[in-house]
């Protein structure tokens, strides 16, 4: 990953030098101060700068290398919206990349996130998907959660969903945050933690 180093009397001056030299806006960069001295006759700040677009290229190259050792040929599609980045992988064997219960996909995501953290010193927020698997999974989970929520709101009897990982539980919680007549809670211990959809009492709904 390409890293740029700048030195000046203070951080702001070093940062401004980087912005001018790279012709970039600050929001498009990762800027870390790697050395600082405030001595009277030796004031200096040394910063390391990484372009966010280079982080994406690093991730793509890393994924190509990993999947190559898995015997796969892949194509990738990157979508960016504000600070949200999603990377979709398409291969000649998507099942291998996804794995049972998406464990391989989860492992790939963890490996890449740790590698990026080591390079830039902070966690890089992105979503890794294989052939829209997560998108389809999210749709199915939301549909199921809302169907159960309708029954809970109608019968006033709570319902326990099947065990889910943290990503899947978050989908349920988000889908039902503003759903009238119910609320959600996670219960149990990993790896068997699950979501319970519970009815709101009338006095709770009027609060």
Secondary structure, DSSP 8 states (H G I E B T S, - for coil): ---EEEEESSHHHHHHHHHHHHT--GGGEEEEEEEEEEETTEEEEEEEEEEHHHHHHHHHHHHHHHHHHTT--EEEEEEEETTEEEEEEEES-HHHHH-GGGHHHHHHHHHHHHHHHHHHSS---EEEEETTHHHHHHHHHHHHHHHHHHHHHHH---EE-----HHHHHHHHHHTTT-TTEEEEEES-TTS-EEEEEE--HHHHT-
